[in-house]
Amino acid sequence: MVSGPDPRAALRGFMALLLDMVRVDPDRRASAEMQKWHRELAASAGVLPESALTNRELLDGALRISRALHGAAPEQHDALRRSATMAVGG
């Protein structure tokens, strides 16, 4: 039985795509496919998915999932969020 890619690898791909999307239009409504991917990643990390309507909100959710997968402390999550926001000019 194939279980799919490592959740950390899938999350890296998701975040790379999101960073590009946020850079172009952070307030654009997230597509149904991206929201589905977000829910699946959250489930694989064992966290409840948050409602994410925009690209920026999806990125925030992805950072939260990353924190859960990597066991980062909340202050590290805040630093990651700041650096991601700065990378996209927010």
C-alpha positions as CSV (number, residue, x, y, z in Angstrom):
1,M,0.0,0.0,0.0
2,V,1.3,3.4,-1.0
3,S,0.8,6.0,1.7
4,G,2.0,9.1,-0.3
5,P,4.9,11.5,0.3
6,D,6.3,12.4,3.6
7,P,4.1,15.1,5.1
8,R,7.2,17.3,5.6
9,A,8.0,17.1,2.0
10,A,4.4,17.8,0.9
11,L,4.3,20.7,3.3
12,R,7.5,22.2,1.8
13,G,6.0,22.0,-1.7
14,F,2.7,23.5,-0.4
15,M,4.6,26.4,1.3
16,A,6.8,27.1,-1.8
17,L,3.6,27.4,-3.9
18,L,1.9,29.6,-1.3
19,L,4.9,31.9,-1.0
20,D,4.7,32.6,-4.7
21,M,0.9,33.0,-4.5
22,V,1.1,35.4,-1.5
23,R,3.8,37.4,-3.3
24,V,1.5,38.0,-6.3
25,D,-1.8,38.5,-4.5
26,P,-1.9,37.9,-0.7
27,D,-5.6,38.7,-0.4
28,R,-6.8,36.6,-3.3
29,R,-9.4,34.0,-2.4
30,A,-7.7,30.6,-2.0
31,S,-8.8,28.0,-4.5
32,A,-10.8,25.0,-3.5
33,E,-7.9,22.7,-4.4
34,M,-5.5,24.7,-2.2
35,Q,-7.9,24.6,0.7
36,K,-8.3,20.8,0.3
37,W,-4.5,20.4,0.3
38,H,-4.4,22.5,3.5
39,R,-7.0,20.3,5.2
40,E,-5.1,17.1,4.1
41,L,-1.8,18.4,5.4
42,A,-3.4,19.5,8.7
43,A,-4.9,16.0,9.1
44,S,-1.6,14.3,8.4
45,A,0.1,16.5,11.0
46,G,-2.7,15.8,13.5
47,V,-3.9,19.4,13.8
48,L,-7.4,20.8,13.2
49,P,-7.4,22.9,10.0
50,E,-8.3,26.5,10.4
51,S,-10.6,28.2,8.0
52,A,-8.4,29.9,5.4
53,L,-10.1,32.1,2.8
54,T,-7.1,33.9,1.4
55,N,-3.6,33.0,0.2
56,R,-2.1,34.8,3.3
57,E,-4.4,32.8,5.6
58,L,-3.3,29.6,4.0
59,L,0.3,30.6,4.5
60,D,-0.5,31.2,8.2
61,G,-2.1,27.8,8.4
62,A,0.9,26.2,6.7
63,L,3.2,27.7,9.2
64,R,1.1,26.4,12.0
65,I,1.2,22.9,10.5
66,S,5.0,23.2,10.1
67,R,5.2,24.1,13.7
68,A,3.2,20.9,14.6
69,L,5.3,18.7,12.4
70,H,8.7,20.1,13.5
71,G,7.8,20.7,17.2
72,A,8.7,24.4,17.1
73,A,8.0,26.6,20.0
74,P,5.4,29.4,19.5
75,E,8.1,32.0,19.5
76,Q,9.8,30.2,16.6
77,H,6.5,30.1,14.8
78,D,6.2,33.9,15.2
79,A,9.7,34.4,13.8
80,L,8.9,32.1,10.8
81,R,5.7,34.1,10.2
82,R,7.6,37.4,10.3
83,S,10.3,36.1,7.9
84,A,7.7,34.7,5.5
85,T,5.7,38.0,5.6
86,M,8.9,40.0,4.9
87,A,9.8,37.7,2.1
88,V,6.5,38.5,0.3
89,G,6.6,42.2,1.1
90,G,3.9,42.2,3.7
